[in-house]
Amino acid sequence: MNTTTFIIQPYGLIQIVQTHLLHEWFYLRIQYQIYLIKKIFLMVIF
């Protein structure tokens, strides 16, 4: 991809950034939920 396509189609770049952020957010949410489950699990055991 050359720079001209980015200038012509800035929406494509925005879309790529948005999907990337969305994936990051989902990943962080899943990590956080795993952390909470582990914490609750340990609290139940001890």
mmCIF file of the N, C-alpha and C atoms, coordinates in Angstrom:
data_MODEL
# 
_entry.id   MODEL 
# 
loop_
_atom_site.group_PDB 
_atom_site.id 
_atom_site.type_symbol 
_atom_site.label_atom_id 
_atom_site.label_alt_id 
_atom_site.label_comp_id 
_atom_site.label_asym_id 
_atom_site.label_entity_id 
_atom_site.label_seq_id 
_atom_site.pdbx_PDB_ins_code 
_atom_site.Cartn_x 
_atom_site.Cartn_y 
_atom_site.Cartn_z 
_atom_site.occupancy 
_atom_site.B_iso_or_equiv 
_atom_site.pdbx_formal_charge 
_atom_site.auth_seq_id 
_atom_site.auth_comp_id 
_atom_site.auth_asym_id 
_atom_site.auth_atom_id 
_atom_site.pdbx_PDB_model_num 
ATOM 1   N N  . MET A 1 1  ? 0.845   -1.211  0.000  1.00 0.00 ? 1  MET A N  1 
ATOM 2   C CA . MET A 1 1  ? 0.000   0.000   0.000  1.00 0.00 ? 1  MET A CA 1 
ATOM 3   C C  . MET A 1 1  ? 0.874   1.253   0.000  1.00 0.00 ? 1  MET A C  1 
ATOM 4   N N  . ASN A 1 2  ? 0.557   2.171   -0.876 1.00 0.00 ? 2  ASN A N  1 
ATOM 5   C CA . ASN A 1 2  ? 1.293   3.431   -0.891 1.00 0.00 ? 2  ASN A CA 1 
ATOM 6   C C  . ASN A 1 2  ? 0.509   4.519   -0.166 1.00 0.00 ? 2  ASN A C  1 
ATOM 7   N N  . THR A 1 3  ? 1.146   5.671   0.041  1.00 0.00 ? 3  THR A N  1 
ATOM 8   C CA . THR A 1 3  ? 0.529   6.738   0.829  1.00 0.00 ? 3  THR A CA 1 
ATOM 9   C C  . THR A 1 3  ? -0.672  7.367   0.138  1.00 0.00 ? 3  THR A C  1 
ATOM 10  N N  . THR A 1 4  ? -0.723  7.309   -1.196 1.00 0.00 ? 4  THR A N  1 
ATOM 11  C CA . THR A 1 4  ? -1.834  7.941   -1.921 1.00 0.00 ? 4  THR A CA 1 
ATOM 12  C C  . THR A 1 4  ? -3.167  7.284   -1.584 1.00 0.00 ? 4  THR A C  1 
ATOM 13  N N  . THR A 1 5  ? -3.169  5.969   -1.434 1.00 0.00 ? 5  THR A N  1 
ATOM 14  C CA . THR A 1 5  ? -4.424  5.291   -1.095 1.00 0.00 ? 5  THR A CA 1 
ATOM 15  C C  . THR A 1 5  ? -4.896  5.712   0.299  1.00 0.00 ? 5  THR A C  1 
ATOM 16  N N  . PHE A 1 6  ? -3.958  5.948   1.209  1.00 0.00 ? 6  PHE A N  1 
ATOM 17  C CA . PHE A 1 6  ? -4.320  6.415   2.543  1.00 0.00 ? 6  PHE A CA 1 
ATOM 18  C C  . PHE A 1 6  ? -4.936  7.818   2.490  1.00 0.00 ? 6  PHE A C  1 
ATOM 19  N N  . ILE A 1 7  ? -4.374  8.664   1.628  1.00 0.00 ? 7  ILE A N  1 
ATOM 20  C CA . ILE A 1 7  ? -4.904  10.027  1.481  1.00 0.00 ? 7  ILE A CA 1 
ATOM 21  C C  . ILE A 1 7  ? -6.292  9.983   0.845  1.00 0.00 ? 7  ILE A C  1 
ATOM 22  N N  . ILE A 1 8  ? -6.459  9.133   -0.172 1.00 0.00 ? 8  ILE A N  1 
ATOM 23  C CA . ILE A 1 8  ? -7.754  9.010   -0.846 1.00 0.00 ? 8  ILE A CA 1 
ATOM 24  C C  . ILE A 1 8  ? -8.779  8.352   0.069  1.00 0.00 ? 8  ILE A C  1 
ATOM 25  N N  . GLN A 1 9  ? -8.351  7.322   0.812  1.00 0.00 ? 9  GLN A N  1 
ATOM 26  C CA . GLN A 1 9  ? -9.276  6.588   1.665  1.00 0.00 ? 9  GLN A CA 1 
ATOM 27  C C  . GLN A 1 9  ? -8.848  6.659   3.134  1.00 0.00 ? 9  GLN A C  1 
ATOM 28  N N  . PRO A 1 10 ? -9.083  7.779   3.799  1.00 0.00 ? 10 PRO A N  1 
ATOM 29  C CA . PRO A 1 10 ? -8.726  7.871   5.209  1.00 0.00 ? 10 PRO A CA 1 
ATOM 30  C C  . PRO A 1 10 ? -9.646  7.001   6.075  1.00 0.00 ? 10 PRO A C  1 
ATOM 31  N N  . TYR A 1 11 ? -10.853 6.745   5.547  1.00 0.00 ? 11 TYR A N  1 
ATOM 32  C CA . TYR A 1 11 ? -11.833 5.931   6.272  1.00 0.00 ? 11 TYR A CA 1 
ATOM 33  C C  . TYR A 1 11 ? -11.319 4.515   6.507  1.00 0.00 ? 11 TYR A C  1 
ATOM 34  N N  . GLY A 1 12 ? -10.608 3.971   5.528  1.00 0.00 ? 12 GLY A N  1 
ATOM 35  C CA . GLY A 1 12 ? -10.032 2.632   5.660  1.00 0.00 ? 12 GLY A CA 1 
ATOM 36  C C  . GLY A 1 12 ? -9.073  2.565   6.837  1.00 0.00 ? 12 GLY A C  1 
ATOM 37  N N  . LEU A 1 13 ? -8.218  3.587   6.951  1.00 0.00 ? 13 LEU A N  1 
ATOM 38  C CA . LEU A 1 13 ? -7.256  3.644   8.050  1.00 0.00 ? 13 LEU A CA 1 
ATOM 39  C C  . LEU A 1 13 ? -7.974  3.765   9.387  1.00 0.00 ? 13 LEU A C  1 
ATOM 40  N N  . ILE A 1 14 ? -8.996  4.627   9.437  1.00 0.00 ? 14 ILE A N  1 
ATOM 41  C CA . ILE A 1 14 ? -9.786  4.801   10.656 1.00 0.00 ? 14 ILE A CA 1 
ATOM 42  C C  . ILE A 1 14 ? -10.417 3.474   11.061 1.00 0.00 ? 14 ILE A C  1 
ATOM 43  N N  . GLN A 1 15 ? -10.943 2.753   10.076 1.00 0.00 ? 15 GLN A N  1 
ATOM 44  C CA . GLN A 1 15 ? -11.576 1.461   10.331 1.00 0.00 ? 15 GLN A CA 1 
ATOM 45  C C  . GLN A 1 15 ? -10.571 0.467   10.919 1.00 0.00 ? 15 GLN A C  1 
ATOM 46  N N  . ILE A 1 16 ? -9.357  0.440   10.346 1.00 0.00 ? 16 ILE A N  1 
ATOM 47  C CA . ILE A 1 16 ? -8.304  -0.455  10.841 1.00 0.00 ? 16 ILE A CA 1 
ATOM 48  C C  . ILE A 1 16 ? -7.987  -0.121  12.295 1.00 0.00 ? 16 ILE A C  1 
ATOM 49  N N  . VAL A 1 17 ? -7.833  1.166   12.591 1.00 0.00 ? 17 VAL A N  1 
ATOM 50  C CA . VAL A 1 17 ? -7.525  1.603   13.960 1.00 0.00 ? 17 VAL A CA 1 
ATOM 51  C C  . VAL A 1 17 ? -8.656  1.219   14.904 1.00 0.00 ? 17 VAL A C  1 
ATOM 52  N N  . GLN A 1 18 ? -9.906  1.452   14.479 1.00 0.00 ? 18 GLN A N  1 
ATOM 53  C CA . GLN A 1 18 ? -11.064 1.143   15.311 1.00 0.00 ? 18 GLN A CA 1 
ATOM 54  C C  . GLN A 1 18 ? -11.141 -0.346  15.625 1.00 0.00 ? 18 GLN A C  1 
ATOM 55  N N  . THR A 1 19 ? -10.959 -1.198  14.603 1.00 0.00 ? 19 THR A N  1 
ATOM 56  C CA . THR A 1 19 ? -11.026 -2.643  14.833 1.00 0.00 ? 19 THR A CA 1 
ATOM 57  C C  . THR A 1 19 ? -9.898  -3.080  15.760 1.00 0.00 ? 19 THR A C  1 
ATOM 58  N N  . HIS A 1 20 ? -8.722  -2.470  15.601 1.00 0.00 ? 20 HIS A N  1 
ATOM 59  C CA . HIS A 1 20 ? -7.584  -2.799  16.457 1.00 0.00 ? 20 HIS A CA 1 
ATOM 60  C C  . HIS A 1 20 ? -7.910  -2.463  17.910 1.00 0.00 ? 20 HIS A C  1 
ATOM 61  N N  . LEU A 1 21 ? -8.459  -1.272  18.133 1.00 0.00 ? 21 LEU A N  1 
ATOM 62  C CA . LEU A 1 21 ? -8.825  -0.857  19.485 1.00 0.00 ? 21 LEU A CA 1 
ATOM 63  C C  . LEU A 1 21 ? -9.901  -1.761  20.068 1.00 0.00 ? 21 LEU A C  1 
ATOM 64  N N  . LEU A 1 22 ? -10.849 -2.150  19.221 1.00 0.00 ? 22 LEU A N  1 
ATOM 65  C CA . LEU A 1 22 ? -11.924 -3.039  19.655 1.00 0.00 ? 22 LEU A CA 1 
ATOM 66  C C  . LEU A 1 22 ? -11.359 -4.383  20.102 1.00 0.00 ? 22 LEU A C  1 
ATOM 67  N N  . HIS A 1 23 ? -10.421 -4.917  19.325 1.00 0.00 ? 23 HIS A N  1 
ATOM 68  C CA . HIS A 1 23 ? -9.784  -6.183  19.679 1.00 0.00 ? 23 HIS A CA 1 
ATOM 69  C C  . HIS A 1 23 ? -9.029  -6.053  20.992 1.00 0.00 ? 23 HIS A C  1 
ATOM 70  N N  . GLU A 1 24 ? -8.290  -4.932  21.158 1.00 0.00 ? 24 GLU A N  1 
ATOM 71  C CA . GLU A 1 24 ? -7.564  -4.676  22.399 1.00 0.00 ? 24 GLU A CA 1 
ATOM 72  C C  . GLU A 1 24 ? -8.534  -4.666  23.573 1.00 0.00 ? 24 GLU A C  1 
ATOM 73  N N  . TRP A 1 25 ? -9.655  -3.974  23.409 1.00 0.00 ? 25 TRP A N  1 
ATOM 74  C CA . TRP A 1 25 ? -10.657 -3.835  24.463 1.00 0.00 ? 25 TRP A CA 1 
ATOM 75  C C  . TRP A 1 25 ? -11.239 -5.195  24.840 1.00 0.00 ? 25 TRP A C  1 
ATOM 76  N N  . PHE A 1 26 ? -11.574 -5.998  23.838 1.00 0.00 ? 26 PHE A N  1 
ATOM 77  C CA . PHE A 1 26 ? -12.106 -7.338  24.091 1.00 0.00 ? 26 PHE A CA 1 
ATOM 78  C C  . PHE A 1 26 ? -11.086 -8.184  24.837 1.00 0.00 ? 26 PHE A C  1 
ATOM 79  N N  . TYR A 1 27 ? -9.824  -8.097  24.398 1.00 0.00 ? 27 TYR A N  1 
ATOM 80  C CA . TYR A 1 27 ? -8.752  -8.860  25.029 1.00 0.00 ? 27 TYR A CA 1 
ATOM 81  C C  . TYR A 1 27 ? -8.613  -8.465  26.503 1.00 0.00 ? 27 TYR A C  1 
ATOM 82  N N  . LEU A 1 28 ? -8.602  -7.156  26.763 1.00 0.00 ? 28 LEU A N  1 
ATOM 83  C CA . LEU A 1 28 ? -8.478  -6.674  28.136 1.00 0.00 ? 28 LEU A CA 1 
ATOM 84  C C  . LEU A 1 28 ? -9.670  -7.101  28.980 1.00 0.00 ? 28 LEU A C  1 
ATOM 85  N N  . ARG A 1 29 ? -10.851 -7.054  28.419 1.00 0.00 ? 29 ARG A N  1 
ATOM 86  C CA . ARG A 1 29 ? -12.050 -7.477  29.144 1.00 0.00 ? 29 ARG A CA 1 
ATOM 87  C C  . ARG A 1 29 ? -11.976 -8.949  29.526 1.00 0.00 ? 29 ARG A C  1 
ATOM 88  N N  . ILE A 1 30 ? -11.556 -9.771  28.567 1.00 0.00 ? 30 ILE A N  1 
ATOM 89  C CA . ILE A 1 30 ? -11.431 -11.209 28.823 1.00 0.00 ? 30 ILE A CA 1 
ATOM 90  C C  . ILE A 1 30 ? -10.388 -11.453 29.914 1.00 0.00 ? 30 ILE A C  1 
ATOM 91  N N  . GLN A 1 31 ? -9.240  -10.753 29.815 1.00 0.00 ? 31 GLN A N  1 
ATOM 92  C CA . GLN A 1 31 ? -8.191  -10.894 30.818 1.00 0.00 ? 31 GLN A CA 1 
ATOM 93  C C  . GLN A 1 31 ? -8.722  -10.521 32.198 1.00 0.00 ? 31 GLN A C  1 
ATOM 94  N N  . TYR A 1 32 ? -9.462  -9.420  32.266 1.00 0.00 ? 32 TYR A N  1 
ATOM 95  C CA . TYR A 1 32 ? -10.016 -8.940  33.532 1.00 0.00 ? 32 TYR A CA 1 
ATOM 96  C C  . TYR A 1 32 ? -11.011 -9.938  34.104 1.00 0.00 ? 32 TYR A C  1 
ATOM 97  N N  . GLN A 1 33 ? -11.855 -10.504 33.245 1.00 0.00 ? 33 GLN A N  1 
ATOM 98  C CA . GLN A 1 33 ? -12.837 -11.487 33.711 1.00 0.00 ? 33 GLN A CA 1 
ATOM 99  C C  . GLN A 1 33 ? -12.143 -12.737 34.231 1.00 0.00 ? 33 GLN A C  1 
ATOM 100 N N  . ILE A 1 34 ? -11.088 -13.185 33.550 1.00 0.00 ? 34 ILE A N  1 
ATOM 101 C CA . ILE A 1 34 ? -10.315 -14.345 34.016 1.00 0.00 ? 34 ILE A CA 1 
ATOM 102 C C  . ILE A 1 34 ? -9.728  -14.034 35.389 1.00 0.00 ? 34 ILE A C  1 
ATOM 103 N N  . TYR A 1 35 ? -9.202  -12.819 35.542 1.00 0.00 ? 35 TYR A N  1 
ATOM 104 C CA . TYR A 1 35 ? -8.624  -12.389 36.816 1.00 0.00 ? 35 TYR A CA 1 
ATOM 105 C C  . TYR A 1 35 ? -9.670  -12.428 37.927 1.00 0.00 ? 35 TYR A C  1 
ATOM 106 N N  . LEU A 1 36 ? -10.852 -11.902 37.651 1.00 0.00 ? 36 LEU A N  1 
ATOM 107 C CA . LEU A 1 36 ? -11.929 -11.899 38.647 1.00 0.00 ? 36 LEU A CA 1 
ATOM 108 C C  . LEU A 1 36 ? -12.350 -13.315 39.013 1.00 0.00 ? 36 LEU A C  1 
ATOM 109 N N  . ILE A 1 37 ? -12.487 -14.169 38.006 1.00 0.00 ? 37 ILE A N  1 
ATOM 110 C CA . ILE A 1 37 ? -12.889 -15.563 38.245 1.00 0.00 ? 37 ILE A CA 1 
ATOM 111 C C  . ILE A 1 37 ? -11.858 -16.257 39.132 1.00 0.00 ? 37 ILE A C  1 
ATOM 112 N N  . LYS A 1 38 ? -10.570 -16.046 38.830 1.00 0.00 ? 38 LYS A N  1 
ATOM 113 C CA . LYS A 1 38 ? -9.508  -16.646 39.637 1.00 0.00 ? 38 LYS A CA 1 
ATOM 114 C C  . LYS A 1 38 ? -9.577  -16.137 41.071 1.00 0.00 ? 38 LYS A C  1 
ATOM 115 N N  . LYS A 1 39 ? -9.785  -14.824 41.220 1.00 0.00 ? 39 LYS A N  1 
ATOM 116 C CA . LYS A 1 39 ? -9.835  -14.223 42.545 1.00 0.00 ? 39 LYS A CA 1 
ATOM 117 C C  . LYS A 1 39 ? -10.995 -14.801 43.358 1.00 0.00 ? 39 LYS A C  1 
ATOM 118 N N  . ILE A 1 40 ? -12.166 -14.863 42.751 1.00 0.00 ? 40 ILE A N  1 
ATOM 119 C CA . ILE A 1 40 ? -13.349 -15.414 43.422 1.00 0.00 ? 40 ILE A CA 1 
ATOM 120 C C  . ILE A 1 40 ? -13.122 -16.885 43.758 1.00 0.00 ? 40 ILE A C  1 
ATOM 121 N N  . PHE A 1 41 ? -12.536 -17.613 42.813 1.00 0.00 ? 41 PHE A N  1 
ATOM 122 C CA . PHE A 1 41 ? -12.249 -19.035 42.998 1.00 0.00 ? 41 PHE A CA 1 
ATOM 123 C C  . PHE A 1 41 ? -11.336 -19.249 44.204 1.00 0.00 ? 41 PHE A C  1 
ATOM 124 N N  . LEU A 1 42 ? -10.281 -18.426 44.295 1.00 0.00 ? 42 LEU A N  1 
ATOM 125 C CA . LEU A 1 42 ? -9.348  -18.526 45.424 1.00 0.00 ? 42 LEU A CA 1 
ATOM 126 C C  . LEU A 1 42 ? -10.028 -18.147 46.737 1.00 0.00 ? 42 LEU A C  1 
ATOM 127 N N  . MET A 1 43 ? -10.889 -17.150 46.704 1.00 0.00 ? 43 MET A N  1 
ATOM 128 C CA . MET A 1 43 ? -11.617 -16.733 47.901 1.00 0.00 ? 43 MET A CA 1 
ATOM 129 C C  . MET A 1 43 ? -12.537 -17.849 48.389 1.00 0.00 ? 43 MET A C  1 
ATOM 130 N N  . VAL A 1 44 ? -13.145 -18.566 47.451 1.00 0.00 ? 44 VAL A N  1 
ATOM 131 C CA . VAL A 1 44 ? -14.036 -19.679 47.805 1.00 0.00 ? 44 VAL A CA 1 
ATOM 132 C C  . VAL A 1 44 ? -13.225 -20.816 48.440 1.00 0.00 ? 44 VAL A C  1 
ATOM 133 N N  . ILE A 1 45 ? -12.049 -21.107 47.872 1.00 0.00 ? 45 ILE A N  1 
ATOM 134 C CA . ILE A 1 45 ? -11.210 -22.200 48.392 1.00 0.00 ? 45 ILE A CA 1 
ATOM 135 C C  . ILE A 1 45 ? -10.710 -21.868 49.795 1.00 0.00 ? 45 ILE A C  1 
ATOM 136 N N  . PHE A 1 46 ? -10.164 -20.674 49.976 1.00 0.00 ? 46 PHE A N  1 
ATOM 137 C CA . PHE A 1 46 ? -9.562  -20.318 51.267 1.00 0.00 ? 46 PHE A CA 1 
ATOM 138 C C  . PHE A 1 46 ? -10.550 -19.595 52.176 1.00 0.00 ? 46 PHE A C  1 
# 
